[in-house]
Amino acid sequence: MPFSFQNLTNGVTLSCIAAVVLCNLLILLMIRAGVLDHPVARSSHTRPTPKGGGIGIVGAFILCLPPALYEAHASMRIVPAITGLLVGMILLGTVSWLDDVRPFPARYKLAAQFVAAIAAAIGTGATLPEMIPFVLAAVFITNALNFIDGINGLASGVMAISALLLASTGLIPVAFVLLAVCLLSFLPYNFPKARIFMGDVGSQPIGLAIAWGGMTGFGTGSGLLVIALLSGVLWDVTFTLARRARAGDRLAQAHRGHLYQLAVRSGLPVPLVTCLYWGFALWGAAAFATGQIITIVLMIALPQLAWTGYVCMRAKTRVQDRW
């Protein structure tokens, strides 16, 4: 059933209000905890900033989702799928927070991403041939949204837009409205100035949820919608990985070579770049609404190619160090 605000019963509205309150409390707690992200050579920020804001987003979402689904009289058929998603998010959130506090090798994080994606896939009842592409796509999307979380508001804004529009396709609308509410509660703490960063503990579990929303088959064409919504993010990450691979760089090594980072390093204001990527998400939704594959591809590809050319030209003349 397509999303309608009529689906939000009084109980669901209360769950959303509870999620806002809980999200804010957890974020303020994490700010007071003072687990700091200290700037290094590859950082976009210049002063130590608290991290772990994703605990507020993910914690509020996980705790408020069951009562929201109950009050919305959601079908019992979705229980296994929701359970698989929450297990995957909790696992990924736990591993990501441990990495935020004390970084460990990337292979352990990658292993956790695969296990979390498998848990989410099993919950849907997918067969093995269906599970393999879902898991691969989920891991790529999870990493892409993690990589893109490098300037204020970019990742959280794109994910909030994506969650709201996924709700409109009928993919368990209450879950995605609640996720959007949590993300929007976090956004003022991170944009335009950052009082706290989301961290891997936020970007990775939420990335899994966005991928799950598109790939589980709860709505017609939802996988294509996710690709359209994340087109700016997915293109940025794919282009950057290909360029670094061609240059012989280590792909797992942290860097500042993404298009959005080059744009900022070349002198474009952070809020402008962030809003542009939000615009890419909305433009992707408009492209998806046409319903024509060729039109969707052209509407998405042409702006990305133009953006890539523009950023690279600026970087060649304005970015002095290696990129």
MARLOKOL-197471 format. One record per residue (C-alpha): x, y, z; residue in one letter. Coordinates in steps of 0.2 Angstrom, whole numbers, plus 2048, in hexadecimal, padded with zeros to 3 digits. Each point is the difference from the previous one (the first is absolute). Layout:
// MARLOKOL-197471
XYZa...
END
This chain:
// MARLOKOL-197471
800800800m8088117FBp80580B80Ef7F380C807s80180B810f7F07F7805q80B7F1803n80780A80Fl7F47FC80Et800809810n80B7F2807g80D8017F2v800813802t8047FD812l80E7F47FBs80780D7F5c80080D80Di8087F480Ca80E7FD7F3a8038137FFv802801812v80A7F1802l80B8047F1c804811808n8047FA811l80C7F37F9l80880D7F5i80280C80Fl8077F180Al80D7FC7F3m8058137FFi803800813r8097EF7FFa80E8097F6g8067F27F4v80980B7F4l8047FF7EEd8118087FFh8048087EFp80E7F87F6v8088047EFa7F17F87F7r7F280880Bs7F480D7FAs7FE808811h80E80A809t7FB7FE813r7FD7F180Bp7ED7FC7FEt7F57F380Ap7FB7F17F6k7F37F2803g7F180A7FBg7FA7F17F7g7FD7F7810i7F180D802g7F97FC7EFi8027ED800v7FC7FE812g7F080A7FFa7FB7F77F0f8037EF807i7F7803810l7F18097F9c7FD7F67F1l7F77F1808p7F380A809p7FD80B7F0a7FD7F07F6l7F47F980Dy7F6810801e8008017EDa7F87EE800h80E7FA7F5a7FE7EF7F8s8087F280Am8087FA7EFr80D80E802i8067FA811v80E7F57F9p80680E7F4a80080D80Ei8097F480Ct80E7FC7F3g8028137FDl801804812l80D7F2803v80A8067F2g800812806m8047FC812i80F7F57FBl80680D7F4l7FD80F80Cg80A7F780Et80F7FC7F5v8008117F8s7FF808811w80F7F6806l8098057F1d7FB813803d8087FE811v80F7F67FCr8037FD7EDp8047EE7FAf8047F97EFp7F48037F2a7FE7ED7FDr7F77FE811y7F480E7FBk7FD7F87EFl7FC7EF808a7F480880Ca7F78097F1q7FE7EF7F7f7F97F780Fv7F480F804a7FA7FF7EDa7FE7EE801i7F5801810a7F580D7F8a7FF7F67F0a7FB7F080Ai7F2809808g7F88037F0t7FF7EE7FCg80B8037F0a8077F07F7t8137FF7FEl7FF8067EEp7F680F806e80B80380Fm8118017F7i7FC8107F6p7F780880Ff80F7FD80Cv80C8077F3l7F580F7FDa7FD803812a8137FF804v80480D7F2f7F280C805i8057FF812t8128047FCn7FB80E7F4a7F680980Dl80E7FD80Cn80D8087F4f7F580E7FCi7FE805812d80E80C800g7F9812800i7F280780Bn7EE7FA7FCg8047F77EFl7FD7EE805a7F280380Ds7F680C7F4g8017F47F1v7FB7F180Bm7F180A808a7FA8057EEi8027ED7FBs7F77FA80Fa7F180C7FDl7FF7FB7EEl8027EE803l7F180180Ca7F58077F1s8037EF7F7t7F77F680Dg8107F8807l7FA7FE812i7FC813800p800802813v8127F9801a80780D7F4f7F680E806v8077FC812l8127FF7F8l7FE8117F8a7FA808810v80F7F9809c80C8077F2l7F7811800l802801813s8137FE7FEf80280C7F1l80081080Ap80E7FA80By80B7FD7F0n7FA80D7F3f80680D7FCp80C80080Fk8047EF808a7FE7FE813r8027EE7FEi8047F37F2f7F57F17FBm80E7F47FFg8017EF7F9d7F37FB80Ev7F380A7F6g8057FF7EEs8037ED7FFq7F07FA808p7F580D7F8i8087FC7EFg7FB7EE803l7EE805803a80080A7F0i8077F27F6a7F37F4809w7F280B7FBg8048007EEg8067EE7FEm7F37F680At7F28007F4g7F380880Bf7FC80D7F2g8008007EDt8108087F9g807804811s8117FA7FCg80180C7F1l7F980E80Bl80E7FE80Cv80D8017F2i7F880F7FAa7FF808811l8127FC804l8068047EEs80B80E805g8087F680Ev8027F07F6l8088097F2w80C80A80Bd8067F0808v8017F67F0t80980D7F7f80C80380Et8047EE802l8037FE7EEa80C80F7FFr80A7FA80Fr8017EE7F9a8078077F0r80C80B809a8067F080Ag7FA807811d7FB7F480Er7ED8007FFl7FE7FD813a80B80F805q7F780F807a80280F7F4h7F88117FBr7FD7FC7EEg7EE7FE7FEh7F780D7F5l7F780880Ey81180280Aq8098077F0l7F280C7FEa802807812v8137FF7FEr7FF80B7F0s7F680D80Ag7EE7FC7FEl7F6803811p7FC7F1809v7ED804802p7FF8037EDl8087EF7FCv7F57F780Dt7F08087F9c8067FB7EFl8007EE805y7EF802808w7FB8067EFg8077F17F7f7F57F580Ba7F080A7FCl8058007EEw8027EE800g7EF7FE807a7F980B7F2a8097F57F3a7F97F0808f7EE8087FFa8018017EDt7FF7ED800g80B7FF7F0q8117F7802i80980A7F2i7F9810807t8057FB812i8127FC7FAv8028107F6l7F980B80Em80C7F980Di80F7FE7F5a8018117F8l80180A810p80C7F4808q80C8017F1l7FE813800a804801812w80F7F57FFt80780A7F2g7FE810809y8087FA810v80F7F87F7c8038107F7m7FF80A810r80C7F3809a80D8017F2k802813803t7FC802812r8057F180Av813800802q8037EF808d7FD7EF7F9r7EE7FB7FDw
END
